[in-house]
Structure formats: structure tokens, C-alpha cells
Amino acid sequence: MRFIIRLVLIFLFLFTVILIGGSMVLAMTVEFFIPSASGSANTTADIIILLGMLILFMGSLLFFAWFIGRPIYYIVLWIFQLAQGCYEEPFKRNMYSRESGTLKQPYKLYEEMIVQLRTLTETLARNERERIAMDKMKEEWISGISHDLKTPLTYITGYSEMMLLPKYQWSEEDKTQFLKQINQKGLHMQALIQDLNLSLQLNGQRLPLHVEPVNMVELIRRIVADVVNAPWASEYLLSFHADIDLLEMAVDPQFLQRALRNLIVNAIIHNPNGTNVTVSLRQSPTHIIIRIEDNGIGMDKETVDRLFDRYYRGTTTDANSEGTGLGMAIALQLIAAHHGEIDVASRKGEGTSVRIMIPLS
């Protein structure tokens, strides 16, 4: 608003100067070319005065054109650069006073507009960096997902082809082992597809909760037992502790189980064999508090900050990894759907502690 008022005042002043100056020049010109009634000739002094008035008038016009036009050119150039995808401020020389560091008078008139353009430029530049980083992350994620799907498919097709070869006679024990591997890899692929579908549902905010009374102690105990019995977790030490035996809450057991399982699995697949993972449950006056703690390799600050970003994969995918780059983002959103929160504390070489807080009502 102040910018508009200042601009109106400047144009009113400019209009007044042009009107008065133009009138004076016009009067002098008429007097010069049309002699007065006395018939006296125009003198050299009259010519000098006329030329001086013309020079003063034209100089005033040029000054105001420079005063108003140069910042407009700068702003138009800035907008043109933004339209071309160059998210940088144009040249800044002669814009700021060397002594005070503030905008000089021609630019000070447009200070609010320049500030808004600078904010817009910074926002567009930040969005562009985030878009590039997200595109790169998606490419890496798609490559990882392709690897994750290709690996179990190789097992499934390989074992099934071996069983179908007529020249070999497999024992019942061999067939059972082959079928176990096929079943395990099929379940792994099913989990990947479920993560993809659930991620799309969460991204579109189409996730109705089906709540029912659940004993949280028993629910978490079953989740830990399920992970402990997984073949890829056999070299890890998992334990569960609770300071209560019964705690009923109205939750969606399927989604909450998925969230907690993702968090526990994450503590395993990103740590070396022999890592201790402890899951604990306690009750406060207003919340239940679930902790998942390990004494593993820990994480640096960047990894902690990006841990719940969609498509972020903290380690290279291998044949034993169940990571999709979606598990932690899904866990965060499922806990948030229960009005809960997740905090993560970790340091390199000192393990990781994940705290989940869900309100009792």
C-alpha cells in the first residue's frame, strides 16, 4: 500500500513538473516566434533564455525517466529471468549505497516489490532444488524397487524351473526346501506391493481407520515375536519389556501393527548381525510410550532428518533387505492417523532410539 501511495505521489509530482515546465516553454516559444505589439526584435538574451528553458525541461524529463524507468527495467528483467527458469536476482551493482547498504533512491520507491520478488526468487530456487533432489531420489528408489522385485523373482523362477526339470528326481525334503524359498520370496513381493498400495492411499489421504479395542501389550508382543521368527532376523537379539500386563486401547490393529513392524524391521536391516534391539511399552497419564532402541551403528544428522522422507533409502538394497524407501514414511503417517508422534534420537556409533507416543483417548 505504501508503495502505491509513493508511486502515485511521484507521478503527480512528475505530471506537475511537466505541466508547468511545458507551459513555460510553450509561452517562451510563442513569444519568441510572434513579436510583441511594440514590434521589438528578439534579442540574443531571449534566445539564450529560450534555449535554457528547453534544456532544463528536457533534462527534467530525462531525469524522471531515469529515476522511474531504471528500476522498472530492473524489475522487468528480473521477472523475465524467472520466466526463463533462472531463479537468481539480476546484477546488484549501483543498487545499494556503499555506506548504509540500503537501496538507493530510484530503487527505494519499489522496495516492497523488490523484497517480494526476492522472496519469490528464493522460494522458486528452493522448490527447484527440492524437485531435482526428489526426482533423483525417485530414480534411485525405482532402481532399488526393481532390484527388490527382481531378486525374489529370480528365486521363484529358479526353484520352480528346477522342480519342473524331468531329468532330475528331487527328494521330498528338497521339494519342501524349494517350496519354502518360493513361499518366502512370494510373501516378500506381496509386502512390497502392499507398501506401494498403502503409500498411494496415504498420499491421497484415503485411509479410513477401523478401530477396535486392542490389548496393546499383546499386540506388540506378537509383532516382536513375528520379527524374531523371520529368517533374516535370526542373527539379531530382540526383546520386549512392558511395565503393565493389560492395556486396552481403541486402535486400528492392522495399520498400527504395520507401523510398529516397519520401525522394528528398520532397526534390524540397517544394523549388523549381533545388534541388540529392545522394544518397551509403558503408560503415562495421557499417552502410551513405545520405545524401539538398538545399540547399532547409529545415524548421522542428515539421515535422521530425512528418515521419514518418502523414497529415502538409507542403505544399498541387498537380497536380504526389506526396505522400500516407503516403510518409515508409512509408519509416520499411520502413527499420525492415530494422533500420535514419533521422535528419533541417534548418533553415529551410538545406536538409535525411536519413541512413539499415542494418546490414550
Sine and cosine of phi, psi and omega as CSV:
sin_phi,cos_phi,sin_psi,cos_psi,sin_omega,cos_omega
0.00,0.00,-0.69,0.73,0.03,-1.00
-0.89,0.46,-0.60,0.80,0.03,-1.00
-0.87,0.49,-0.69,0.72,-0.02,-1.00
-0.91,0.42,-0.67,0.74,0.01,-1.00
-0.89,0.46,-0.71,0.71,0.00,-1.00
-0.89,0.45,-0.65,0.76,-0.01,-1.00
-0.90,0.43,-0.67,0.74,0.03,-1.00
-0.89,0.46,-0.70,0.72,0.01,-1.00
-0.89,0.46,-0.65,0.76,0.02,-1.00
-0.89,0.45,-0.70,0.72,0.00,-1.00
-0.93,0.37,-0.57,0.82,0.08,-1.00
-0.90,0.43,-0.68,0.73,0.03,-1.00
-0.90,0.44,-0.70,0.72,0.02,-1.00
-0.89,0.46,-0.67,0.74,0.02,-1.00
-0.89,0.46,-0.65,0.76,0.02,-1.00
-0.89,0.45,-0.71,0.71,0.00,-1.00
-0.88,0.47,-0.70,0.72,0.00,-1.00
-0.90,0.44,-0.67,0.75,-0.02,-1.00
-0.90,0.44,-0.75,0.66,-0.03,-1.00
-0.92,0.38,-0.74,0.67,-0.01,-1.00
-0.89,0.46,-0.68,0.74,0.01,-1.00
-0.90,0.45,-0.62,0.79,0.01,-1.00
-0.91,0.42,-0.69,0.72,0.00,-1.00
-0.90,0.43,-0.70,0.72,0.01,-1.00
-0.90,0.44,-0.66,0.75,0.01,-1.00
-0.89,0.46,-0.68,0.74,0.00,-1.00
-0.90,0.44,-0.70,0.71,0.03,-1.00
-0.89,0.46,-0.63,0.78,0.00,-1.00
-0.91,0.41,-0.70,0.71,0.01,-1.00
-0.87,0.49,-0.69,0.72,-0.01,-1.00
-0.91,0.41,-0.54,0.84,-0.04,-1.00
-0.95,0.31,-0.69,0.72,-0.08,-1.00
-1.00,0.06,-0.35,0.94,0.03,-1.00
-0.91,-0.41,0.97,-0.25,-0.05,-1.00
-0.87,0.50,0.44,-0.90,0.00,-1.00
-0.95,0.31,0.14,-0.99,-0.05,-1.00
-0.88,0.47,-0.49,0.87,-0.01,-1.00
-0.94,0.33,-0.24,0.97,0.04,-1.00
0.97,0.24,0.20,0.98,0.00,-1.00
-0.93,0.36,0.63,-0.78,-0.04,-1.00
-0.97,0.24,0.42,-0.91,0.06,-1.00
-0.96,0.29,0.70,-0.71,-0.05,-1.00
-1.00,-0.09,0.15,-0.99,0.06,-1.00
-0.88,0.47,-0.59,0.81,0.01,-1.00
-0.88,0.47,-0.62,0.79,0.02,-1.00
-0.90,0.43,-0.64,0.77,0.00,-1.00
-0.91,0.42,-0.67,0.74,0.00,-1.00
-0.89,0.45,-0.67,0.74,0.00,-1.00
-0.89,0.46,-0.69,0.73,0.00,-1.00
-0.89,0.46,-0.73,0.69,0.02,-1.00
-0.89,0.46,-0.63,0.78,0.02,-1.00
-0.90,0.44,-0.67,0.74,0.03,-1.00
-0.90,0.44,-0.65,0.76,0.03,-1.00
-0.89,0.45,-0.70,0.72,0.01,-1.00
-0.90,0.44,-0.68,0.73,0.01,-1.00
-0.90,0.45,-0.65,0.76,-0.02,-1.00
-0.92,0.39,-0.74,0.67,0.00,-1.00
-0.91,0.42,-0.60,0.80,0.05,-1.00
-0.90,0.44,-0.63,0.78,0.03,-1.00
-0.90,0.44,-0.68,0.74,0.03,-1.00
-0.89,0.47,-0.70,0.71,-0.01,-1.00
-0.90,0.43,-0.61,0.79,-0.01,-1.00
-0.90,0.43,-0.73,0.69,-0.02,-1.00
-0.94,0.34,-0.54,0.84,0.09,-1.00
-0.90,0.44,-0.65,0.76,0.05,-1.00
-0.93,0.37,-0.68,0.74,-0.06,-1.00
-0.89,0.46,-0.65,0.76,-0.06,-1.00
-1.00,-0.10,-0.59,0.81,-0.12,-0.99
-0.97,0.26,-0.59,0.81,-0.06,-1.00
-0.89,0.45,-0.73,0.69,0.07,-1.00
-0.89,0.45,-0.58,0.82,0.03,-1.00
-0.90,0.44,-0.67,0.74,0.04,-1.00
-0.88,0.48,-0.66,0.75,0.01,-1.00
-0.89,0.46,-0.69,0.72,-0.02,-1.00
-0.92,0.38,-0.67,0.74,0.03,-1.00
-0.89,0.45,-0.67,0.74,0.04,-1.00
-0.88,0.47,-0.65,0.76,0.02,-1.00
-0.88,0.47,-0.75,0.66,0.00,-1.00
-0.89,0.46,-0.63,0.78,0.03,-1.00
-0.88,0.48,-0.67,0.74,0.04,-1.00
-0.88,0.47,-0.67,0.74,0.03,-1.00
-0.88,0.47,-0.65,0.76,0.01,-1.00
-0.90,0.43,-0.47,0.88,0.02,-1.00
-1.00,0.06,0.02,1.00,0.02,-1.00
1.00,0.07,0.23,0.97,0.07,-1.00
-0.99,-0.14,0.97,-0.22,-0.11,-0.99
-1.00,-0.09,0.88,0.48,0.05,-1.00
-0.68,-0.73,0.49,-0.87,0.06,-1.00
-0.96,0.26,0.69,-0.73,0.02,-1.00
-0.88,0.47,-0.05,-1.00,-0.03,-1.00
-0.77,0.64,0.60,-0.80,-0.06,-1.00
-0.93,-0.37,0.03,1.00,-0.08,-1.00
-0.89,0.45,0.59,-0.81,0.02,-1.00
0.91,0.42,0.13,0.99,0.04,-1.00
-1.00,0.09,-0.57,0.82,-0.13,-0.99
-0.92,-0.39,0.55,-0.84,0.07,-1.00
-0.96,0.29,0.72,-0.70,-0.01,-1.00
-0.92,0.39,-0.54,0.84,-0.05,-1.00
-0.96,0.27,-0.80,0.60,-0.09,-1.00
-0.99,-0.12,-0.35,0.94,-0.04,-1.00
0.97,0.22,0.11,0.99,0.01,-1.00
-1.00,-0.04,0.22,-0.97,0.02,-1.00
-0.91,0.42,0.63,-0.78,0.08,-1.00
-0.95,0.31,0.25,-0.97,-0.14,-0.99
-0.82,0.57,-0.72,0.69,-0.02,-1.00
-0.84,0.54,-0.55,0.83,-0.03,-1.00
-1.00,0.00,-0.38,0.93,-0.04,-1.00
-0.91,0.42,-0.46,0.89,0.05,-1.00
-0.86,0.51,-0.55,0.84,-0.06,-1.00
-0.96,-0.28,0.44,0.90,-0.12,-0.99
-0.85,0.52,-0.72,0.69,-0.01,-1.00
-0.88,0.48,-0.66,0.75,0.01,-1.00
-0.91,0.41,-0.65,0.76,0.01,-1.00
-0.91,0.42,-0.66,0.75,0.02,-1.00
-0.89,0.45,-0.69,0.72,0.01,-1.00
-0.91,0.41,-0.63,0.77,0.05,-1.00
-0.91,0.43,-0.63,0.77,0.03,-1.00
-0.90,0.44,-0.67,0.74,0.04,-1.00
-0.89,0.46,-0.68,0.73,0.03,-1.00
-0.89,0.46,-0.67,0.74,0.00,-1.00
-0.88,0.47,-0.72,0.70,0.00,-1.00
-0.90,0.44,-0.64,0.77,0.01,-1.00
-0.91,0.41,-0.70,0.71,0.01,-1.00
-0.91,0.42,-0.64,0.77,0.02,-1.00
-0.90,0.43,-0.67,0.74,0.03,-1.00
-0.91,0.42,-0.68,0.73,0.03,-1.00
-0.89,0.46,-0.60,0.80,0.02,-1.00
-0.92,0.40,-0.67,0.74,0.05,-1.00
-0.89,0.45,-0.67,0.74,0.01,-1.00
-0.91,0.41,-0.60,0.80,0.01,-1.00
-0.91,0.42,-0.69,0.72,0.01,-1.00
-0.89,0.46,-0.70,0.72,0.01,-1.00
-0.90,0.45,-0.64,0.77,0.00,-1.00
-0.92,0.39,-0.66,0.75,0.03,-1.00
-0.88,0.47,-0.68,0.74,0.02,-1.00
-0.90,0.43,-0.66,0.75,0.00,-1.00
-0.90,0.43,-0.63,0.78,0.02,-1.00
-0.91,0.42,-0.67,0.75,0.03,-1.00
-0.87,0.49,-0.71,0.71,0.03,-1.00
-0.91,0.42,-0.61,0.80,-0.01,-1.00
-0.92,0.40,-0.70,0.72,0.02,-1.00
-0.88,0.47,-0.64,0.76,0.05,-1.00
-0.88,0.47,-0.67,0.74,0.02,-1.00
-0.92,0.39,-0.67,0.74,0.03,-1.00
-0.89,0.46,-0.65,0.76,0.04,-1.00
-0.86,0.50,-0.65,0.76,0.04,-1.00
-0.91,0.41,-0.68,0.73,-0.02,-1.00
-0.88,0.47,-0.60,0.80,0.01,-1.00
-0.98,0.20,-0.57,0.82,-0.04,-1.00
-0.92,0.39,-0.63,0.78,-0.06,-1.00
-0.88,0.47,-0.81,0.59,0.02,-1.00
-0.91,0.41,-0.52,0.85,0.06,-1.00
-0.89,0.45,-0.60,0.80,0.04,-1.00
-0.88,0.47,-0.68,0.73,0.04,-1.00
-0.89,0.45,-0.73,0.68,-0.08,-1.00
-0.89,0.46,-0.77,0.63,-0.02,-1.00
-0.92,0.39,-0.61,0.79,-0.02,-1.00
-0.90,0.44,-0.78,0.63,-0.02,-1.00
-0.92,0.38,-0.62,0.79,-0.01,-1.00
-0.92,0.39,-0.62,0.78,0.05,-1.00
-0.91,0.42,-0.62,0.79,0.04,-1.00
-0.89,0.46,-0.66,0.75,-0.02,-1.00
-0.93,0.36,-0.44,0.90,-0.04,-1.00
-1.00,0.03,-0.15,0.99,0.00,-1.00
-0.92,0.40,0.85,-0.53,-0.07,-1.00
-0.95,0.30,-0.35,0.94,-0.08,-1.00
-0.99,0.14,-0.12,0.99,0.03,-1.00
-0.92,-0.39,0.62,-0.78,0.08,-1.00
-0.93,-0.38,0.97,-0.24,-0.05,-1.00
-1.00,0.04,0.60,-0.80,0.07,-1.00
-0.96,0.28,0.28,-0.96,0.02,-1.00
-0.89,0.46,-0.56,0.83,0.03,-1.00
-0.91,0.42,-0.68,0.74,0.03,-1.00
-0.90,0.45,-0.70,0.72,0.00,-1.00
-0.88,0.48,-0.64,0.77,0.02,-1.00
-0.89,0.45,-0.68,0.73,0.03,-1.00
-0.90,0.44,-0.67,0.74,0.02,-1.00
-0.88,0.47,-0.71,0.71,-0.02,-1.00
-0.91,0.42,-0.58,0.82,0.06,-1.00
-0.89,0.46,-0.69,0.72,0.00,-1.00
-0.91,0.42,-0.67,0.74,0.02,-1.00
-0.89,0.45,-0.68,0.73,0.01,-1.00
-0.89,0.45,-0.70,0.72,-0.01,-1.00
-0.88,0.47,-0.70,0.71,0.00,-1.00
-0.94,0.35,-0.56,0.83,0.07,-1.00
-0.90,0.44,-0.66,0.75,0.05,-1.00
-0.90,0.43,-0.60,0.80,0.03,-1.00
-0.89,0.45,-0.69,0.73,0.04,-1.00
-0.91,0.42,-0.61,0.79,0.04,-1.00
-0.88,0.47,-0.65,0.76,0.03,-1.00
-0.90,0.44,-0.64,0.77,0.04,-1.00
-0.88,0.48,-0.72,0.70,-0.02,-1.00
-0.91,0.41,-0.62,0.78,0.05,-1.00
-0.88,0.47,-0.65,0.76,0.05,-1.00
-0.88,0.48,-0.68,0.73,0.02,-1.00
-0.89,0.46,-0.73,0.68,-0.01,-1.00
-0.90,0.44,-0.69,0.73,-0.02,-1.00
-0.91,0.40,-0.60,0.80,0.04,-1.00
-0.88,0.47,-0.67,0.74,0.02,-1.00
-0.91,0.42,-0.63,0.77,0.03,-1.00
-0.90,0.44,-0.70,0.72,-0.01,-1.00
-0.92,0.40,-0.62,0.78,-0.01,-1.00
-0.91,0.41,-0.53,0.85,0.04,-1.00
-1.00,-0.04,0.08,1.00,0.02,-1.00
0.85,0.53,0.58,0.81,0.04,-1.00
-0.94,-0.33,0.95,0.31,-0.11,-0.99
-0.68,-0.73,0.98,0.18,0.07,-1.00
-0.96,0.29,0.74,-0.67,0.04,-1.00
-1.00,0.07,0.65,-0.76,0.08,-1.00
-0.94,-0.35,1.00,0.02,-0.13,-0.99
-1.00,0.09,0.49,-0.87,0.07,-1.00
-0.37,-0.93,0.38,-0.92,0.01,-1.00
-0.90,0.43,0.77,-0.64,-0.05,-1.00
-0.69,-0.73,0.66,-0.75,0.13,-0.99
-0.98,0.18,0.96,-0.27,-0.10,-0.99
-0.90,0.44,-0.56,0.83,0.00,-1.00
-0.88,0.47,-0.73,0.68,-0.02,-1.00
-0.94,0.35,-0.62,0.79,0.00,-1.00
-0.87,0.49,-0.75,0.67,-0.02,-1.00
-0.93,0.37,-0.59,0.81,0.03,-1.00
-0.88,0.47,-0.65,0.76,0.02,-1.00
-0.92,0.39,-0.62,0.79,0.01,-1.00
-0.89,0.45,-0.72,0.70,0.01,-1.00
-0.89,0.45,-0.67,0.74,0.00,-1.00
-0.90,0.43,-0.61,0.79,0.02,-1.00
-0.90,0.44,-0.67,0.74,0.02,-1.00
-0.94,0.35,-0.65,0.76,-0.01,-1.00
-0.86,0.52,-0.61,0.79,-0.06,-1.00
-0.99,0.16,-0.10,0.99,0.03,-1.00
-0.95,0.32,0.67,-0.74,-0.04,-1.00
-0.85,0.52,-0.60,0.80,-0.04,-1.00
-0.96,0.27,-0.12,0.99,0.02,-1.00
-0.95,-0.31,0.17,0.99,-0.11,-0.99
-0.92,0.39,-0.40,0.92,-0.04,-1.00
-1.00,-0.06,0.18,0.98,-0.01,-1.00
-0.91,-0.41,0.41,-0.91,-0.02,-1.00
-0.96,-0.29,0.97,-0.25,-0.01,-1.00
-0.95,-0.30,0.62,-0.78,0.05,-1.00
-0.56,-0.83,0.39,-0.92,0.00,-1.00
-0.75,-0.67,0.71,-0.71,0.02,-1.00
-0.72,-0.69,0.66,-0.75,0.05,-1.00
-0.64,-0.77,0.63,-0.78,0.00,-1.00
-1.00,-0.01,0.10,0.99,0.05,-1.00
-0.66,-0.75,0.36,-0.93,-0.01,-1.00
-0.99,-0.17,-0.41,0.91,-0.05,-1.00
-0.61,-0.79,0.80,-0.60,0.05,-1.00
-0.54,-0.84,0.98,-0.20,-0.02,-1.00
-1.00,-0.01,0.72,-0.69,0.05,-1.00
-0.64,-0.77,0.45,-0.90,0.07,-1.00
-1.00,0.00,0.97,-0.23,-0.01,-1.00
-0.67,-0.74,0.16,-0.99,0.16,-0.99
-1.00,-0.02,0.97,-0.26,-0.14,-0.99
-0.89,0.45,-0.58,0.81,-0.03,-1.00
-0.92,0.40,-0.75,0.66,-0.05,-1.00
-0.95,0.31,-0.63,0.78,0.01,-1.00
-0.92,0.39,-0.63,0.78,0.07,-1.00
-0.88,0.48,-0.66,0.75,0.02,-1.00
-0.89,0.46,-0.69,0.73,-0.03,-1.00
-0.89,0.45,-0.75,0.66,-0.04,-1.00
-0.93,0.38,-0.61,0.79,0.02,-1.00
-0.90,0.44,-0.67,0.75,0.03,-1.00
-0.86,0.51,-0.65,0.76,-0.02,-1.00
-0.93,0.38,-0.64,0.77,0.01,-1.00
-0.93,0.36,-0.70,0.72,0.01,-1.00
-0.87,0.49,-0.62,0.78,0.01,-1.00
-0.88,0.48,-0.58,0.81,0.02,-1.00
-0.94,0.35,-0.33,0.94,-0.02,-1.00
-1.00,-0.04,-0.79,0.61,-0.16,-0.99
-0.94,0.35,-0.28,0.96,0.00,-1.00
-0.97,-0.25,0.24,0.97,0.03,-1.00
-0.78,-0.63,0.41,-0.91,-0.02,-1.00
-0.96,0.27,0.27,-0.96,0.07,-1.00
-0.83,0.56,0.56,-0.83,0.01,-1.00
1.00,-0.02,-0.04,1.00,0.01,-1.00
-0.94,0.34,0.68,-0.73,0.09,-1.00
-1.00,0.06,0.80,-0.60,0.07,-1.00
-0.85,-0.53,0.87,-0.50,-0.05,-1.00
-0.91,-0.42,0.79,-0.61,0.06,-1.00
-0.93,-0.38,0.78,-0.62,-0.03,-1.00
-0.74,-0.67,0.44,-0.90,0.00,-1.00
-0.70,-0.71,0.75,-0.66,0.13,-0.99
-0.59,-0.81,0.26,-0.96,-0.07,-1.00
-0.88,-0.48,0.74,-0.68,0.14,-0.99
-0.96,-0.27,0.08,-1.00,0.00,-1.00
-0.86,0.51,-0.45,0.89,-0.09,-1.00
-0.86,-0.50,-0.30,0.95,-0.11,-0.99
-0.68,-0.74,0.31,-0.95,0.34,-0.94
-0.99,-0.17,0.59,-0.81,-0.06,-1.00
-0.85,-0.53,0.88,-0.48,0.02,-1.00
-0.93,-0.37,0.78,-0.63,0.03,-1.00
-0.88,-0.47,0.68,-0.73,0.11,-0.99
-0.85,-0.53,0.95,-0.30,-0.12,-0.99
-0.86,-0.51,0.60,-0.80,0.07,-1.00
-0.66,-0.75,0.33,-0.95,0.04,-1.00
-0.95,-0.30,0.58,0.82,-0.08,-1.00
-0.99,0.12,-0.48,-0.88,-0.16,-0.99
-0.98,0.20,-0.24,0.97,0.01,-1.00
0.96,0.29,-0.04,-1.00,-0.03,-1.00
-0.67,-0.74,0.48,-0.88,0.11,-0.99
-0.99,0.14,0.10,-1.00,-0.10,-1.00
-0.89,0.45,-0.63,0.78,-0.01,-1.00
-0.88,0.48,-0.68,0.73,0.00,-1.00
-0.91,0.40,-0.65,0.76,0.03,-1.00
-0.88,0.47,-0.67,0.74,-0.02,-1.00
-0.91,0.41,-0.51,0.86,-0.07,-1.00
-0.97,-0.24,0.12,0.99,-0.14,-0.99
-0.84,0.54,-0.60,0.80,-0.07,-1.00
-0.98,-0.19,0.22,0.98,0.07,-1.00
-0.96,0.27,0.68,-0.73,0.06,-1.00
-0.89,0.45,0.68,-0.73,0.02,-1.00
0.98,0.22,-0.01,1.00,-0.02,-1.00
-0.99,0.16,0.81,-0.59,0.01,-1.00
-0.88,-0.47,0.90,-0.43,-0.11,-0.99
-0.96,0.27,-0.39,0.92,-0.01,-1.00
-0.70,-0.72,0.24,-0.97,0.05,-1.00
-0.94,0.35,0.71,-0.70,0.00,-1.00
-0.93,0.38,0.71,-0.70,0.13,-0.99
-0.79,-0.62,-0.07,-1.00,-0.12,-0.99
-0.92,0.40,-0.42,0.91,-0.06,-1.00
-0.99,-0.10,-0.08,1.00,-0.09,-1.00
-0.99,0.17,0.66,-0.75,0.10,-1.00
-0.97,-0.24,0.15,0.99,-0.05,-1.00
-0.96,0.28,0.68,-0.73,0.05,-1.00
-0.87,-0.49,-0.09,1.00,-0.12,-0.99
0.99,0.16,0.04,1.00,0.01,-1.00
-0.89,-0.45,-0.34,0.94,-0.14,-0.99
-0.84,0.54,-0.71,0.71,-0.05,-1.00
-0.95,0.30,-0.62,0.78,0.06,-1.00
-0.89,0.46,-0.65,0.76,0.05,-1.00
-0.90,0.44,-0.69,0.72,0.00,-1.00
-0.86,0.51,-0.71,0.71,0.00,-1.00
-0.87,0.49,-0.70,0.71,-0.04,-1.00
-0.94,0.34,-0.57,0.82,0.03,-1.00
-0.94,0.34,-0.62,0.78,0.08,-1.00
-0.92,0.40,-0.66,0.75,0.03,-1.00
-0.89,0.45,-0.54,0.84,0.04,-1.00
-0.90,0.43,-0.42,0.91,0.10,-1.00
-1.00,-0.05,0.27,0.96,0.00,-1.00
0.90,0.44,0.46,0.89,-0.01,-1.00
-0.98,-0.20,0.03,-1.00,-0.01,-1.00
-0.70,-0.72,0.42,-0.91,0.06,-1.00
-0.79,-0.61,0.77,-0.64,0.11,-0.99
-0.88,-0.48,0.62,-0.79,0.00,-1.00
-0.81,-0.59,0.76,-0.64,0.09,-1.00
-0.81,-0.58,0.79,-0.61,-0.04,-1.00
-0.36,-0.93,0.49,-0.87,0.12,-0.99
-0.62,-0.78,0.53,-0.85,-0.02,-1.00
-0.84,0.54,0.78,-0.62,0.04,-1.00
0.98,0.18,0.01,1.00,-0.07,-1.00
-0.84,-0.54,0.21,0.98,0.05,-1.00
0.99,0.14,-0.07,-1.00,-0.09,-1.00
-0.67,-0.75,0.59,-0.80,0.08,-1.00
-0.79,-0.62,0.84,-0.54,0.03,-1.00
-0.92,-0.38,0.82,-0.58,0.01,-1.00
-0.91,-0.41,0.82,-0.58,0.05,-1.00
-0.93,-0.37,0.81,-0.58,0.02,-1.00
-0.87,-0.50,0.85,-0.53,0.01,-1.00
-0.83,-0.56,0.79,-0.61,-0.03,-1.00
-0.91,0.42,0.54,-0.84,-0.03,-1.00
-0.94,0.34,-0.44,0.90,0.00,-1.00
-0.57,-0.82,0.00,0.00,0.00,0.00
